[in-house]
Amino acid sequence: MSPQQNKTAQSQDCQAVGKYLTTFQRKLLCVNLHSDLTDKQHQRIQIMLLADEGKTQSEICQELGCCQATARHWMTMARNNQAHHWKSNPIGRPSLVNEEYLKRLKQLLTKNPQEVKIPDKDYQYPFTRWTAQKLSQHLHGELGVKVSPQHLNRLLKQMGLSTRPKLNSKTESSLSSECIQISDLDSVSILEASEIWNFSPLKSS
């Protein structure tokens, strides 16, 4: 399909109710699709329109010949009601952290990393504990939102969460039972022990 045919096909769908975009957003993008745009700007609009039609990331990449990172970024923009930034927001600039990002962050902390599929890969992570850096990388790959590990730690702190494993009551009880505390020995026991071990010094010959 030629670029002109592709534009015509998409303009015919501008009246349809989409998956992410409002009717107004979809019409506005369709109008701008026919204006004098750079190739990158034209591609951004196409990605959001196709995503709104329900196309998957792989289907969009195959249809437009774009990379997965570009498709993922502008699909996220459409999903997050940021479609109007198609011109002013350059590729690579992080989207705002939203409710979806925070919800997914909480979900990941409840899962062992080895149970989580790496974005765009067919295998899971080899490590068993999340770090702020690993969470930041995973969420960037999955949602297209780039947040520094330092900022992610601040988000976790605000939510009362942490990447550090918590000791459960059973573990704490086990550790407590293994420790000998002076408070466990009463004065009577100490006296009894002193009587048992009261040896007389050997007399020198």
Buried (B, 14 or more C-beta within 10 A) or exposed (E): EEEEEBBEEBBEBBEEEBEBBEEEBBBBBBEBBBEEBEEEBBBBBBBBBBBBBEBEBEBBBEBBEBEBBBBBBBBBBBBBEBBEBBEEBEEEEBBEBBEEBBEBBEEBBEEEBEEBEBBEEEEEBEEEEBBBBBBBBBBBBBBBBBBEBEBBBEBBEEEEBEBEEEEEEEEEEEEEEEEEEEEEEEEEEEEEEEEEEEEEEEEEE
